[in-house]
Amino acid sequence: MKTIADILKTFNPLEDKYVSREYQSFGVHLSEKLQDEPRKSLYIKLAKTVPRPVLEQALRFVVDSHARRKGALFMWKLKELGAFKK
C-alpha cells in the first residue's frame, strides 16, 4: 500500500478522485491488486459493507492464483465464503 507522502506527490486535485475514508482507500487497494481499476466503486462498496477478514481472505486466494480475470475470481470466492448472505 502507498504511503500518504507517495499519494500526495502524485495527487492531482483536478483529475483524481478524493478519498476521505479508510474503507475507500482499501477499496482502491483492492482494485489495484485485482488489476480491475474500472470497477473501483464496486470494491469501495464491498470494503464498506463486507467484513474486512472476509475480503482479505478472498484477496489472498486470488493473489496466490494465476487467474486472468482476478476480479471474477475474487467475486466467486466472496460468494463461496458467504459474504452475500443476509
ZAVODO-14235 format. One record per residue: x, y, z of N, C-alpha, C in turn. Coordinates in steps of 0.1 Angstrom, whole numbers, plus 5000, padded with zeros to 4 digits. Atoms other than C-alpha are relative to their C-alpha. Layout:
residues N
XYZXYZXYZ
...
This chain:
residues 86
500849885000500050005000500950125000
499249885001501250354992499950085014
500049914988502250595020499350134996
500749875002500550935024500950094992
499149925007503651105012500049974985
500050045014503650904979498750044994
501349965006499950974974499950154997
500149855002500351354979500950054989
499149965011503251364955499449994986
500650035013501151224927498650054999
501449964999497751374937499850134991
500549895008496151604911498650035003
501449984995493051764926499050024988
500949985012491651844891499549874994
500350135006491751484879499749885009
500150114990492051254909498750015008
501250014991489051144930500550025014
499649984986489151244966499649885009
500350114991489450964991500250055015
500049944987488551065026499849905012
500350114990487650735044501049884998
499150115000489750435053499449894990
500550105009487350195035500150034985
499849955014487650405003501449964996
498650035003491450365005500249854998
499950155001491049985010499449954987
500650035013488649964980500950034988
499149965011491150144958501249905000
498950104999493849904971499549864994
500550125006491649604962500050014985
500149995014491049734927501450004993
498750005006494749784921500649865001
499450144998495749434935499349914990
500750095009493049274913500150054986
499849945013494049484883498750024993
501449975005490449604879499650145004
500249864997490649984882498750054995
501349945005487450054861498949975010
501150044990485349884889500450045014
499549954987486950084917498850025010
501149964992483550194930499449875006
500550134995482449824934500849965012
499150054989485449744956499950095012
500249914988484850054977498749975007
501350054994481249944982500249875008
499850134993482449594992500850035013
499249974988485049745016499250075011
500949934990482249945033499149905006
501150094995479749655036500449865004
499650144997481649325038501150015011
499050004989483749245069501449984994
498750005006487449305063500749875000
499350135001488748955072499549924988
500650085012486448805045500750054987
499349945012487849055019501449964999
498550035000491448985029500249854997
499850145004490948615027499849974986
500350015015489448634992501150064992
498949935007492248874982501249915000
498850094999494948634994499849884990
500350125009493248344975500350044985
499849955014493248554942501450034997
498649965003496748694945500949884999
499250135001498148344950499749934988
500350075012496448224919500650074988
499549945013497548294883498850024990
501249985008494048384870500150124991
500049895010493548604840499050115005
501149914996490248754854500050005015
499950004986491148824890498850065007
501249954994488049034897498949905001
501150105000485748754887500349895010
499750104990487648504908499850055014
500249944987487548744937498550005004
501550014997483748774935499549865002
500350144998483448404932500449955014
499550044987485548354963499250065011
500949944990483448604982498749935002
501250085000480348414973500249875007
499750134993481948084985500250025015
499849974986482848255018498750055007
501349954994479248365023499950145003
500049864997479848735021498750074996
501249935005476548805004498749945006
501250054993474148615027499550115009
500749904992471648825045499849955014
